[in-house]
Amino acid sequence: MSATLKLLSDKSRLSIIALLRHGELCVCDIVDLLETTQPNISQHLKKLRTGGLINEERRSQWSYYSLNVADKPYLKQVIDQLPSMQEQIDARQSRGCT
């Protein structure tokens, strides 16, 4: 539990979890929504994936990420307290990945 909570102590990783709680996202969406670089986001996604908090699925040239916390019920309350980012996600989905 300590290692998992340590992963969430970083603002960027916590923001990624907040985004993914609304559903699967492409890495390009995450980069755009968090207004940072792809290498930066990739490093955070790698740590979250290695820590078992997210799943990665490759489709063509894109990687899609989703939460993987069903086996970590102690995170439910933490994730439920994160601010909703649904409006930002909805605005981004209308543009799509290029």
N, C-alpha and C positions, 0 to 999 in steps of 0.2 A: 504494500500500500504506500509506503514511504517513497519508493522509486516512482510510482505513478503520480503521486501528488507533486513530486519534484518536477516532473515533466510539465505539469500544468502551472508551475510557478512563473513561467515565461509568458509575457504578455502576448507575443505573437502566436505561440502554441495555444494559449487559452482562446484567442480570437479565432483560430482555425477550428477548434472544437465548437465554439459558439456558432460558426457558420455551418459546420457539418451536422449539428443537431437538427437542422431543418431538412437534411437529406444529402444525397450524394452530390459532389461537385467535381468538376474538372479542375486540374491544376491551374489552367489559364484563368478560370473564374476566381479562384482563391487569390492569385497574384493581383488581378484587377481590383477585387473587393478590398484587399488590404493595402493596396497602393504601394507595393514594394516590388523588389526584383524577383525573378524566377529562381535564381540560385539561392537567395535567402529563404524563400518559401520551401524550396526543395530540401534544404537542410533541416528545417523544422518538421516537415512531413516525414523525413527519414527517421528522426528521433521518435516521433509519435508512432510510426509504423513499427519500429524496433521495440518500442515499449508496449506494443500490443493494443494501442488505443484506436488505431484506424486500420482500415483495409485499403488495399490498392488494387485496382483492376485496370489493365492496359487495354485500350481499344484504339486500334490504328496507331497514330502518333501521340495520342493523348493518354494521360493517366487520370483515372477517376478515383476519388477517395470517399470513404464513408466511415461512420463511427463503428467501433468494435468494442462496445462496453457492456454488452449483455451479461458477461460473466463478472462484472465489477459493479455490483449494486450500490456500493458505497459512493460511487461517483454520480449517481442519479440526482441527488440533492444539489451537488455542486453544479452540474450541467443545467439543471432546471433553474438555477439562480442567474445564469448568464443572460445578459440582455438579448432580446430578439434582434436578429439581423435579417428577418424575412423581407423587409422592404428593399434593402440593398440587394439582396439576392434576386428578387423579382425584377428589379430594374436592370440588373446585369443579364439575366436570362433572355431578355428581349434582344440583346445584341449578339449573343452566341460567340463561340470560339472561332478564331481565324488561324 
